[in-house]
Amino acid sequence: MASITIKMKNGEIKEFPHAGRAGGSYTKTIRYEGGFAIVTDEFDEEIAIPSADIAEIKVTPSYGGW
């Protein structure tokens, strides 16, 4: 499970906290393609953010119940 925080160059913070989904261990993921950071949520919906606008990306894994 992961939560993703993206700090934009203009100071805005975009948060994508882990929310889970029934039926398995679905979580948020991030990948980097063609000048974009692409966040995919538990339901396979995507948001693409231009890397030129991003100051920092933090991915925080959460390991629970091991």
BADORO-117069 format. One record per atom (N, C-alpha, C, CB): residue number from 1; residue in three letters; atom name; y negated, x negated, z. Coordinates in pm, whole numbers, always signed. Glycine has a CB too. Layout:
BEGIN
+------+------+------+--------+--------+--------+
: zapa : loza : zaro :  north :   east :     up :
+------+------+------+--------+--------+--------+
:  NUM :  ALA :   CA :      Y :      X :      Z :
...
+------+------+------+--------+--------+--------+
***
This chain:
BEGIN
+------+------+------+--------+--------+--------+
: zapa : loza : zaro :  north :   east :     up :
+------+------+------+--------+--------+--------+
:    1 :  MET :    N :   +116 :    -84 :     +0 :
:    1 :  MET :   CA :     +0 :     +0 :     +0 :
:    1 :  MET :    C :   -123 :    -90 :     +0 :
:    1 :  MET :   CB :     +1 :    +96 :   +121 :
:    2 :  ALA :    N :   -226 :    -50 :    -71 :
:    2 :  ALA :   CA :   -345 :   -134 :    -78 :
:    2 :  ALA :    C :   -471 :    -48 :    -80 :
:    2 :  ALA :   CB :   -339 :   -224 :   -201 :
:    3 :  SER :    N :   -575 :   -106 :    -25 :
:    3 :  SER :   CA :   -709 :    -49 :    -37 :
:    3 :  SER :    C :   -792 :   -149 :   -115 :
:    3 :  SER :   CB :   -772 :    -16 :   +104 :
:    4 :  ILE :    N :   -882 :   -100 :   -200 :
:    4 :  ILE :   CA :   -962 :   -187 :   -286 :
:    4 :  ILE :    C :  -1109 :   -158 :   -261 :
:    4 :  ILE :   CB :   -926 :   -166 :   -437 :
:    5 :  THR :    N :  -1188 :   -264 :   -239 :
:    5 :  THR :   CA :  -1332 :   -251 :   -221 :
:    5 :  THR :    C :  -1399 :   -338 :   -326 :
:    5 :  THR :   CB :  -1375 :   -292 :    -77 :
:    6 :  ILE :    N :  -1493 :   -279 :   -400 :
:    6 :  ILE :   CA :  -1565 :   -352 :   -503 :
:    6 :  ILE :    C :  -1714 :   -351 :   -467 :
:    6 :  ILE :   CB :  -1541 :   -290 :   -645 :
:    7 :  LYS :    N :  -1770 :   -470 :   -450 :
:    7 :  LYS :   CA :  -1913 :   -483 :   -422 :
:    7 :  LYS :    C :  -1983 :   -512 :   -555 :
:    7 :  LYS :   CB :  -1942 :   -595 :   -316 :
:    8 :  MET :    N :  -2077 :   -424 :   -589 :
:    8 :  MET :   CA :  -2149 :   -438 :   -714 :
:    8 :  MET :    C :  -2268 :   -533 :   -696 :
:    8 :  MET :   CB :  -2197 :   -300 :   -765 :
:    9 :  LYS :    N :  -2316 :   -591 :   -804 :
:    9 :  LYS :   CA :  -2430 :   -682 :   -799 :
:    9 :  LYS :    C :  -2557 :   -613 :   -748 :
:    9 :  LYS :   CB :  -2455 :   -741 :   -936 :
:   10 :  ASN :    N :  -2568 :   -481 :   -769 :
:   10 :  ASN :   CA :  -2686 :   -407 :   -722 :
:   10 :  ASN :    C :  -2675 :   -367 :   -575 :
:   10 :  ASN :   CB :  -2706 :   -282 :   -807 :
:   11 :  GLY :    N :  -2568 :   -410 :   -507 :
:   11 :  GLY :   CA :  -2549 :   -382 :   -366 :
:   11 :  GLY :    C :  -2463 :   -261 :   -336 :
:   11 :  GLY :   CB :  -2681 :   -363 :   -302 :
:   12 :  GLU :    N :  -2436 :   -178 :   -436 :
:   12 :  GLU :   CA :  -2350 :    -61 :   -417 :
:   12 :  GLU :    C :  -2208 :   -107 :   -385 :
:   12 :  GLU :   CB :  -2351 :    +30 :   -543 :
:   13 :  ILE :    N :  -2142 :    -32 :   -297 :
:   13 :  ILE :   CA :  -2003 :    -62 :   -263 :
:   13 :  ILE :    C :  -1917 :    +55 :   -305 :
:   13 :  ILE :   CB :  -1987 :    -91 :   -111 :
:   14 :  LYS :    N :  -1815 :    +25 :   -385 :
:   14 :  LYS :   CA :  -1720 :   +127 :   -430 :
:   14 :  LYS :    C :  -1590 :   +104 :   -354 :
:   14 :  LYS :   CB :  -1697 :   +121 :   -588 :
:   15 :  GLU :    N :  -1546 :   +206 :   -281 :
:   15 :  GLU :   CA :  -1425 :   +193 :   -202 :
:   15 :  GLU :    C :  -1315 :   +283 :   -257 :
:   15 :  GLU :   CB :  -1453 :   +227 :    -55 :
:   16 :  PHE :    N :  -1197 :   +227 :   -264 :
:   16 :  PHE :   CA :  -1079 :   +298 :   -311 :
:   16 :  PHE :    C :   -970 :   +282 :   -204 :
:   16 :  PHE :   CB :  -1031 :   +245 :   -452 :
:   17 :  PRO :    N :   -978 :   +363 :    -97 :
:   17 :  PRO :   CA :   -882 :   +346 :    +13 :
:   17 :  PRO :    C :   -744 :   +400 :    -24 :
:   17 :  PRO :   CB :   -932 :   +416 :   +138 :
:   18 :  HIS :    N :   -643 :   +337 :    +32 :
:   18 :  HIS :   CA :   -506 :   +386 :    +10 :
:   18 :  HIS :    C :   -494 :   +527 :    +65 :
:   18 :  HIS :   CB :   -401 :   +292 :    +77 :
:   19 :  ALA :    N :   -439 :   +617 :    -13 :
:   19 :  ALA :   CA :   -422 :   +755 :    +31 :
:   19 :  ALA :    C :   -276 :   +798 :    +27 :
:   19 :  ALA :   CB :   -505 :   +847 :    -56 :
:   20 :  GLY :    N :   -193 :   +727 :    -45 :
:   20 :  GLY :   CA :    -52 :   +763 :    -55 :
:   20 :  GLY :    C :    -30 :   +883 :   -144 :
:   20 :  GLY :   CB :     +4 :   +791 :    +82 :
:   21 :  ARG :    N :    +96 :   +911 :   -168 :
:   21 :  ARG :   CA :   +136 :  +1025 :   -250 :
:   21 :  ARG :    C :   +279 :  +1061 :   -213 :
:   21 :  ARG :   CB :   +124 :   +992 :   -402 :
:   22 :  ALA :    N :   +306 :  +1188 :   -207 :
:   22 :  ALA :   CA :   +441 :  +1233 :   -171 :
:   22 :  ALA :    C :   +544 :  +1180 :   -270 :
:   22 :  ALA :   CB :   +447 :  +1386 :   -165 :
:   23 :  GLY :    N :   +661 :  +1146 :   -218 :
:   23 :  GLY :   CA :   +772 :  +1108 :   -304 :
:   23 :  GLY :    C :   +791 :   +960 :   -326 :
:   23 :  GLY :   CB :   +755 :  +1172 :   -433 :
:   24 :  GLY :    N :   +721 :   +877 :   -254 :
:   24 :  GLY :   CA :   +743 :   +734 :   -272 :
:   24 :  GLY :    C :   +629 :   +650 :   -222 :
:   24 :  GLY :   CB :   +767 :   +704 :   -416 :
:   25 :  SER :    N :   +634 :   +524 :   -256 :
:   25 :  SER :   CA :   +534 :   +429 :   -207 :
:   25 :  SER :    C :   +430 :   +401 :   -314 :
:   25 :  SER :   CB :   +602 :   +298 :   -162 :
:   26 :  TYR :    N :   +365 :   +505 :   -363 :
:   26 :  TYR :   CA :   +259 :   +490 :   -462 :
:   26 :  TYR :    C :   +134 :   +438 :   -393 :
:   26 :  TYR :   CB :   +231 :   +624 :   -535 :
:   27 :  THR :    N :    +55 :   +359 :   -462 :
:   27 :  THR :   CA :    -66 :   +304 :   -404 :
:   27 :  THR :    C :   -167 :   +270 :   -512 :
:   27 :  THR :   CB :    -35 :   +180 :   -320 :
:   28 :  LYS :    N :   -284 :   +230 :   -471 :
:   28 :  LYS :   CA :   -387 :   +186 :   -565 :
:   28 :  LYS :    C :   -352 :    +46 :   -616 :
:   28 :  LYS :   CB :   -528 :   +187 :   -499 :
:   29 :  THR :    N :   -383 :    +20 :   -742 :
:   29 :  THR :   CA :   -365 :   -114 :   -798 :
:   29 :  THR :    C :   -490 :   -151 :   -876 :
:   29 :  THR :   CB :   -238 :   -120 :   -890 :
:   30 :  ILE :    N :   -506 :   -280 :   -901 :
:   30 :  ILE :   CA :   -618 :   -327 :   -982 :
:   30 :  ILE :    C :   -565 :   -428 :  -1082 :
:   30 :  ILE :   CB :   -730 :   -389 :   -893 :
:   31 :  ARG :    N :   -620 :   -424 :  -1202 :
:   31 :  ARG :   CA :   -588 :   -525 :  -1303 :
:   31 :  ARG :    C :   -718 :   -562 :  -1374 :
:   31 :  ARG :   CB :   -479 :   -474 :  -1405 :
:   32 :  TYR :    N :   -716 :   -672 :  -1444 :
:   32 :  TYR :   CA :   -836 :   -724 :  -1509 :
:   32 :  TYR :    C :   -807 :   -740 :  -1658 :
:   32 :  TYR :   CB :   -881 :   -860 :  -1446 :
:   33 :  GLU :    N :   -883 :   -667 :  -1742 :
:   33 :  GLU :   CA :   -860 :   -670 :  -1886 :
:   33 :  GLU :    C :   -993 :   -665 :  -1960 :
:   33 :  GLU :   CB :   -771 :   -553 :  -1930 :
:   34 :  GLY :    N :  -1010 :   -751 :  -2057 :
:   34 :  GLY :   CA :  -1121 :   -744 :  -2151 :
:   34 :  GLY :    C :  -1258 :   -726 :  -2088 :
:   34 :  GLY :   CB :  -1098 :   -635 :  -2243 :
:   35 :  GLY :    N :  -1285 :   -796 :  -1978 :
:   35 :  GLY :   CA :  -1416 :   -786 :  -1915 :
:   35 :  GLY :    C :  -1432 :   -666 :  -1822 :
:   35 :  GLY :   CB :  -1520 :   -780 :  -2019 :
:   36 :  PHE :    N :  -1322 :   -604 :  -1784 :
:   36 :  PHE :   CA :  -1325 :   -490 :  -1693 :
:   36 :  PHE :    C :  -1227 :   -511 :  -1579 :
:   36 :  PHE :   CB :  -1293 :   -359 :  -1768 :
:   37 :  ALA :    N :  -1263 :   -457 :  -1462 :
:   37 :  ALA :   CA :  -1168 :   -443 :  -1351 :
:   37 :  ALA :    C :  -1124 :   -297 :  -1356 :
:   37 :  ALA :   CB :  -1233 :   -483 :  -1210 :
:   38 :  ILE :    N :   -995 :   -273 :  -1366 :
:   38 :  ILE :   CA :   -943 :   -137 :  -1382 :
:   38 :  ILE :    C :   -862 :   -101 :  -1259 :
:   38 :  ILE :   CB :   -856 :   -125 :  -1511 :
:   39 :  VAL :    N :   -909 :     +3 :  -1188 :
:   39 :  VAL :   CA :   -842 :    +52 :  -1068 :
:   39 :  VAL :    C :   -760 :   +174 :  -1107 :
:   39 :  VAL :   CB :   -944 :    +85 :   -954 :
:   40 :  THR :    N :   -632 :   +173 :  -1070 :
:   40 :  THR :   CA :   -542 :   +285 :  -1095 :
:   40 :  THR :    C :   -503 :   +344 :   -960 :
:   40 :  THR :   CB :   -415 :   +241 :  -1175 :
:   41 :  ASP :    N :   -517 :   +477 :   -946 :
:   41 :  ASP :   CA :   -484 :   +540 :   -818 :
:   41 :  ASP :    C :   -338 :   +586 :   -814 :
:   41 :  ASP :   CB :   -576 :   +659 :   -793 :
:   42 :  GLU :    N :   -302 :   +654 :   -706 :
:   42 :  GLU :   CA :   -165 :   +698 :   -683 :
:   42 :  GLU :    C :   -115 :   +798 :   -786 :
:   42 :  GLU :   CB :   -153 :   +757 :   -547 :
:   43 :  PHE :    N :   -207 :   +861 :   -859 :
:   43 :  PHE :   CA :   -170 :   +962 :   -958 :
:   43 :  PHE :    C :   -191 :   +911 :  -1101 :
:   43 :  PHE :   CB :   -251 :  +1089 :   -935 :
:   44 :  ASP :    N :   -201 :   +779 :  -1116 :
:   44 :  ASP :   CA :   -218 :   +711 :  -1245 :
:   44 :  ASP :    C :   -351 :   +739 :  -1312 :
:   44 :  ASP :   CB :   -108 :   +750 :  -1337 :
:   45 :  GLU :    N :   -451 :   +786 :  -1237 :
:   45 :  GLU :   CA :   -586 :   +799 :  -1292 :
:   45 :  GLU :    C :   -653 :   +663 :  -1282 :
:   45 :  GLU :   CB :   -669 :   +909 :  -1215 :
:   46 :  GLU :    N :   -732 :   +628 :  -1383 :
:   46 :  GLU :   CA :   -795 :   +496 :  -1390 :
:   46 :  GLU :    C :   -947 :   +506 :  -1394 :
:   46 :  GLU :   CB :   -745 :   +420 :  -1512 :
:   47 :  ILE :    N :  -1011 :   +404 :  -1336 :
:   47 :  ILE :   CA :  -1154 :   +385 :  -1352 :
:   47 :  ILE :    C :  -1174 :   +239 :  -1391 :
:   47 :  ILE :   CB :  -1234 :   +421 :  -1219 :
:   48 :  ALA :    N :  -1255 :   +217 :  -1496 :
:   48 :  ALA :   CA :  -1282 :    +81 :  -1545 :
:   48 :  ALA :    C :  -1427 :    +46 :  -1512 :
:   48 :  ALA :   CB :  -1255 :    +70 :  -1699 :
:   49 :  ILE :    N :  -1446 :    -69 :  -1449 :
:   49 :  ILE :   CA :  -1578 :   -113 :  -1409 :
:   49 :  ILE :    C :  -1606 :   -245 :  -1480 :
:   49 :  ILE :   CB :  -1589 :   -129 :  -1253 :
:   50 :  PRO :    N :  -1719 :   -256 :  -1549 :
:   50 :  PRO :   CA :  -1750 :   -381 :  -1621 :
:   50 :  PRO :    C :  -1762 :   -499 :  -1524 :
:   50 :  PRO :   CB :  -1881 :   -365 :  -1701 :
:   51 :  SER :    N :  -1694 :   -607 :  -1553 :
:   51 :  SER :   CA :  -1696 :   -723 :  -1463 :
:   51 :  SER :    C :  -1835 :   -784 :  -1452 :
:   51 :  SER :   CB :  -1598 :   -828 :  -1512 :
:   52 :  ALA :    N :  -1920 :   -765 :  -1551 :
:   52 :  ALA :   CA :  -2056 :   -818 :  -1545 :
:   52 :  ALA :    C :  -2137 :   -754 :  -1433 :
:   52 :  ALA :   CB :  -2127 :   -796 :  -1678 :
:   53 :  ASP :    N :  -2095 :   -635 :  -1386 :
:   53 :  ASP :   CA :  -2167 :   -564 :  -1279 :
:   53 :  ASP :    C :  -2109 :   -591 :  -1141 :
:   53 :  ASP :   CB :  -2164 :   -417 :  -1307 :
:   54 :  ILE :    N :  -2000 :   -666 :  -1132 :
:   54 :  ILE :   CA :  -1927 :   -685 :  -1006 :
:   54 :  ILE :    C :  -1964 :   -819 :   -942 :
:   54 :  ILE :   CB :  -1775 :   -678 :  -1030 :
:   55 :  ALA :    N :  -1994 :   -812 :   -810 :
:   55 :  ALA :   CA :  -2020 :   -934 :   -734 :
:   55 :  ALA :    C :  -1894 :   -984 :   -665 :
:   55 :  ALA :   CB :  -2131 :   -910 :   -631 :
:   56 :  GLU :    N :  -1810 :   -890 :   -617 :
:   56 :  GLU :   CA :  -1693 :   -930 :   -539 :
:   56 :  GLU :    C :  -1590 :   -817 :   -537 :
:   56 :  GLU :   CB :  -1733 :   -968 :   -394 :
:   57 :  ILE :    N :  -1463 :   -853 :   -536 :
:   57 :  ILE :   CA :  -1354 :   -756 :   -524 :
:   57 :  ILE :    C :  -1266 :   -800 :   -408 :
:   57 :  ILE :   CB :  -1272 :   -745 :   -657 :
:   58 :  LYS :    N :  -1233 :   -704 :   -321 :
:   58 :  LYS :   CA :  -1144 :   -732 :   -209 :
:   58 :  LYS :    C :  -1028 :   -634 :   -214 :
:   58 :  LYS :   CB :  -1219 :   -723 :    -73 :
:   59 :  VAL :    N :   -906 :   -686 :   -214 :
:   59 :  VAL :   CA :   -785 :   -604 :   -211 :
:   59 :  VAL :    C :   -717 :   -630 :    -78 :
:   59 :  VAL :   CB :   -689 :   -636 :   -333 :
:   60 :  THR :    N :   -702 :   -524 :     +1 :
:   60 :  THR :   CA :   -643 :   -536 :   +135 :
:   60 :  THR :    C :   -509 :   -465 :   +139 :
:   60 :  THR :   CB :   -737 :   -477 :   +243 :
:   61 :  PRO :    N :   -401 :   -541 :   +145 :
:   61 :  PRO :   CA :   -270 :   -476 :   +156 :
:   61 :  PRO :    C :   -252 :   -422 :   +298 :
:   61 :  PRO :   CB :   -155 :   -575 :   +120 :
:   62 :  SER :    N :   -183 :   -311 :   +312 :
:   62 :  SER :   CA :   -151 :   -260 :   +446 :
:   62 :  SER :    C :     +0 :   -245 :   +452 :
:   62 :  SER :   CB :   -224 :   -124 :   +476 :
:   63 :  TYR :    N :    +57 :   -315 :   +545 :
:   63 :  TYR :   CA :   +202 :   -311 :   +562 :
:   63 :  TYR :    C :   +230 :   -235 :   +688 :
:   63 :  TYR :   CB :   +265 :   -455 :   +566 :
:   64 :  GLY :    N :   +285 :   -117 :   +676 :
:   64 :  GLY :   CA :   +310 :    -37 :   +795 :
:   64 :  GLY :    C :   +456 :     -7 :   +815 :
:   64 :  GLY :   CB :   +234 :    +91 :   +788 :
:   65 :  GLY :    N :   +496 :     -6 :   +939 :
:   65 :  GLY :   CA :   +628 :    +39 :   +975 :
:   65 :  GLY :    C :   +744 :    -53 :   +939 :
:   65 :  GLY :   CB :   +651 :   +166 :   +915 :
:   66 :  TRP :    N :   +718 :   -180 :   +912 :
:   66 :  TRP :   CA :   +831 :   -268 :   +875 :
:   66 :  TRP :    C :   +909 :   -301 :   +996 :
:   66 :  TRP :   CB :   +784 :   -397 :   +807 :
+------+------+------+--------+--------+--------+
***
